[in-house]
Amino acid sequence: MPAAQTPLDDDFQHLQVRRIAGRIGGEVLGLKLTPDLDAAVIADIEAALVRHKVLFFRGQAQLDDERHQAFGARFGRTVAHPTVPAREGTKLFELDASKGGGRADSWHTDVTFVEAFPKISILRNVIAPAYGGDTVWANTAAAYQHLPEDLKLLADRLWAVHGNDYDYGAERAQVEEQRLRHHKEVFVSDVFEAEHPLVHVHPVSGERALLLGHFLKKIIGLSSTESARLFELFQNRVTRLENTVRWQWQAGDIAMWDNRATQHFAINDYGNQPRLVRRVTIHGEAAVSVDGRRSRTRIRPEASNDGQLDAVIAASR
């Protein structure tokens, strides 16, 4: 018998969204992304994003760097990465596997080392490898929802320090010298830290979501050993397969995710093949804990007079 056809999510007047996994992910069909889409279409995209956490759009080759950024600006203020230099004249964050720093092969939520981390990321595939190089996303709200009640109560009370000077080699089977050098000389050219609740309330949906990922350095008030054990316990809940969706890239694809309710992982299985992606990032706001407290920048004594740090703090508010 032929396989049943996946039903479309029919709650959106201006979109056709095909669910592609049980708890996360939708493919938007038949829509050409441009910066001048009608406001009603943009509103439906944002609503679908909050519901499905990550949206995929095949065959969007019409988006060059300029149009990609202009499309992103329809969802809020676009921001450059705090430490990695953008392409000239842009705010684009580029991951180029041929340049040593372009393999984000560790579970993370984007830029949680700043107080007001991005709300939306929009990734465009410029060059896709012939095989491999898929990206996987996980639903951090579903992970929280399916915790036992006692673990929810524990997580609700915890706060953690996030920093861009995390242990780069901790979860990687192999650490290439070129990539490690890029991490130390570029990604950590300035060190940023922020304190976030382990559970935050989504500002649109009201869902509670776990806020973890590889930028988490330590759970506040616990020893390093206790912190690592609790991190592993909750992080493993996020990345359970039933909370994930996997996308096989083609050149011209767009993936757009709600950074407030997801983590993602770029699979490093494509060897020396070229793989080039560029990301537009939309400014977010400080996370809010279940008791109403907001994330805060953590000022290191040695950085108290750092002009760039001051600028990033100001831009994140």
N, C-alpha and C positions, 0 to 999 in steps of 0.2 A: 504494500500500500504506500502511496506517496506520503511524505512527511507533511504534518499539519503546518499551514502557513502561519508565521508569527503575527498575532494581531497587532494593529497599530494603537498607540495611545491616542484616543480620540478626544482628549480634553483640551486640545489646543486648536484654535480656529484656523491659525495660519501656518501650522507645521504638521508634517507627517513624521512621527517618531516611532521607530521600530525598536522595541526592547530587545537587547541582545544578551542579557544575563539576568539571573533571578533577583538580585538585590542592587545592581548598579549597571548603568550604561544604556544609552539609547543612540541609535543611528538616525540622523535627520535625513530624510529622503527628498530629492527633487528640489533642493533650495540652493541657489547660487548666492554665496556670501559677497556682499558689497558694502561699502561704508554708508551708502544712502538707502538702505533698507527702510521700509516703513516702520514707524515707531511701534505699531502693533505687532509686527513681526519680531522686533527686538525684544519687546515685552514677553512674547511667547517663548523666545529662546531662553531668556533669563528664568522664566518660570519652569521650563522644561529642565534647565540646568539644576535648579534647586531640587527638583523631584528625582532626576536620574543621576545626578552627581557628576557625570561626564557625558558629553555629547560628541559624536563623531560625524564628520562631513566628508564624504568622498569627493575627489576630483575638483578641488578648488584652486586650480592653477592660475585663475585670474587674479589671485591675491599675490601681489609683489610686496616688497617690504613696506612701501608707503601705504598701500591699501590695507595691508594687514594691520598696521598701527591705527589707521583711521577707523577700521571696523572695531578694533578693541576699544577705542575711545568712546564708542556708543554705550559702553557699559560702565564708564567711569574714567577717572584720571589714570593714564598709563604712567608707569614708573620703571626706571632702569634698575638693574641689579645694583645693590650697594657697593660691591667690590669688583665685580667682573666688568671690564670696559665694554661698552656697547659698540656695535658697528657704527662707523663714522656717520654722524648726522641722524642717528636713530636712538631709540631706547630699547632696542631688541637685545635679548639675551640669546646668544648663539651657542649651540653645542655641535662642535665639528669633531668627529672621531679622528680625523687626520691630524688634529692639532694638539692632541695629548690631554685635553681636559674635558672631552665631550662624551663621557659615558656615565650617566647618572644611575649607576647600578647598585643602589641601596634605597631602601624604603624611606620616603620622606614626604613631608608637606613643604611646599616652597617657602623659603625665607622666614621660617619661624624664629630666627635669631633676632628679629626686630619686633618691636611692640605691636605695631599695626601691620601684620603680615598680609600679603595680597589676598583679595577675595576671589579672583578669577585669574586663571592662566589660559592662554590661547596659543597652542603649539602648532606650527606649520611644518610639514615635512617637505624639504627642498630636494634632498637626495635620499632615496631609500635603498638599503642593500638588497641584493637579489634574494637573500634568505636571512632569517634572524633579525635581531634588532627590534622585536616587538616591545610594547610598553604595557604594563599591567597597572591598573588602578584598584584601590580598595576603599570601601565605604566605611568611614570611621563612625558614622552615626549608627549604622546597622551593627557595628561591632559593640558599641555601647548598649544598644537596645537589647542585645542577646546575652549580656553579662548576667550572671546570677545576682540577685538583689543585694547580697552582702558585698560583692565586689563593686557594684554600682555605688553603694554607700561609701566604701573606702575611696574609690576613684574621685568621687565628688569633692572630697576634702583635700586632695593632694595638689601641690603646685610644683613646677619644675623649672630649672634653668635651661634655656636653649641657647646655643652658641654656634657660630660658624667655624670655630676651631675644635670641632668634634674629632673623635678618633677615626680618622679616614680609613684606616686599615682594619678596623674591628670586625666587620662582617664580610670582607672581600677575601676570596680564596687566593687571589693573586693581586699584588699591588705593583704596577709598572712604575719604574723610576720616573718616566716623563710625566705621568699623571700625578704622582705624588709631589713632584716639583711644582707643577701647575697649581695644585691645591695649596701648597705652602706659600708660593710667591705671588699668586693672583687671588685665589679665593679667600685666603686669610691675610691679604695685604693689610687690612684693618680688621680688628676683632670686635664683634658685636655680640651682646648678650641681652636676653630678655627673660622675664619671669612670666610664665603662662600657667593657667589652671590646667590640670590634667583632663578635666572635662569642661567644655565650654558650650554655651547656648547659641545656636545658630541665629543670627539676627533677623533672618527672613522666615524660616520654617519653624523656629522655636525648638527644633530637635536638639538633644544633647549629643555631643560627639567627642570622642577621645582625641586629644591633641598630643601626639607623640612624634615618632619618626627619628631619623638619625641625628638631627640637630639637638635632640634632648641630651644634656650632659649629666644632669643629676636631679633627683627628686629632693626637694628642699626638706631639711630636717632629718634626713636619713643618712646612714653611712653609705659609702660608695658601694659596698657589697649588697646591702639591702635595696638600695636604689636600683642596681643592675638587675636584681631578681624581680622586683616589681615591674620594672620596664619590660623585661622579657615576658612576664605574665600577660600584661595588657597588650603589648605589641603583637604577640602571637595571636591574640583574639582579632586584631585588626586584619591580619594577613591570612586568616583562614580562607580557604579557596572559595567557599560559598559567598564571601563578601567581595569577591574580585571579578574583574572583567579584563580580558586581554585583547589588544588590538594589533593586527598585522598591517603595518604601514604600506602605503603606496605613495609615490611622489605626488604632491599636491593635496594630500589629506590634511584636514584640520581636526585636532582634538581640543576640546574646550572643557575645563573642569572647574568645579566648585572647590577651591582650595581650602575652604573652611570645613569641608566634610569628607576629604579624601586624603590618601597618600598614594604615591605612585613609584614605579620601579622600572627602569629601562634595562631590558635584558641584554647582557653583554655576551652574545653568542655568535657574532658575525665576523669575527676575526679582523682582518685588515681591510675589509670592504669599506667603501665610503658610506658615511651616514651623516647627514647634515639636517639639523632642525633649528628653527628660530622661534622664540617665544615672546609674545606680548603679555605683559603682566599688569593687572588692574589693581590699583590701590585699595587696601582694605581698612579695617578698623581694629582696635584692640579687642582681644577676646574677652568675653564676660563669663565669669564663673557662675555656678548655680546659685550662689548667694549674692551675686551682683557686683563682685569686685572685678576690676579690669586689669588686663595685662599691663606690665610696666617695664620700661627699659632698666636694665641693670648696669649701673655705671661702675666701671672698673677704675680704681684709683689712678692707674697709669694712663688712663684714657680721658681723664677729666678735662683736659685742655685740648682735646683732639677736635679740630674744626670740622673734619669730615663726619665724625660721630655726631656732633651737634647738628649738622645739616641733615643727617639721616633721621635723627630723632624728630626734628622739626617737620620733615617731609612725611613722616609716618603718622602725623596727628592732623 
